[in-house]
């Protein structure tokens, strides 16, 4: 077959639906820079944009068989726009929550009670993290406790970045299910 770089978007999409990894790689190579710049113009945070891009391309691979895109570039822009809007919305909620928390603290909340609850909550979260499968737990801890990027974790463990992203996503899904939404939000913000 001819080089993938000369194939049209429609041909690449057709090959992608069949699970062709080279077609997926070509789509990634063709669009990742322009999507990165587009998202960065809105979000102004390189790590957030990288995460959004990784999430987008992970979703495309996961849903490759059901993608119905006559216009691949339009499909990718729309998918990225949705991730940008979701991130902006999350940032607004995060800011509102932090302002609310600051108001609560300024009212002289009982610090001792807060510390006890925090310690109990950390113990519950730690117990659930320990219960994760070993590989998933290790990747999750490197991401959340050691603050390593997906690329750094992949390099350290000899895995692909996609595997790392998927493992972290699965760990968060498991923890969200076990801990409930309130604990999940607390964990994302403070853990």
Protein Blocks (a to p, Z undefined) as FASTA:
>chain_A
ZZfklpcfklmmmmmmnopaklmmmmmmmmmmmmmmmmmmmnopaklmmmmmmmmmmmmm
mmmmmpccfblmlmmmmmmmmmmmmmmmmmmmmmmmmmmmmmmmmnopafklmmmmmmmm
mmmmmmmmmmpcfklmmmmmmmmmnopafklmmmmnopafklmmmmmmmmmmmmmmmnoj
mlmmmmmmmZZ
